[in-house]
Amino acid sequence: MTDTAPYIFDGHNDLLSRMWRAGGRAATAEMAGGGTGAIDLPKARAGGFGGGFFAVYVSSRAGMDLDALYELMRQPSYDIALPDPIDCEDALPIVLGQMAILFALEREGHLRVCR
């Protein structure tokens, strides 16, 4: 990356939910050293990552047959009912866990959170 190249701003990435599923804050080492996902620190630096929105995602499809769902979405037309709302007490630990990962990445010097 040269000093004259533009920085890349990622409008949506799923790093936090991927890291949460991979073990939570312990997974920050994978992000720092390179990993198998679309974003890690070496890839971000090499690609000119300047910032982005880190999604905090709680799946509403728990317990569903996702392969069958994805197959339905491959059809030319489909109508899939929305899932039931997620109870706050179920979602909150996941949200807090993903936010803990984000702030751990900041504490370790991998990124800065804009407040």
Secondary structure, 3 states (H helix, E strand, C coil): CCCCCCCEEEEEECHHHHHHHCCHHHHHHHHHHCCCCCCCHHHHHHHCEEEEEECCCCCCCCCCCHHHHHHHHCCCCCCCCCCCCCCHHHHHHHHHHHHHHHHHHHHCCCCCCCC
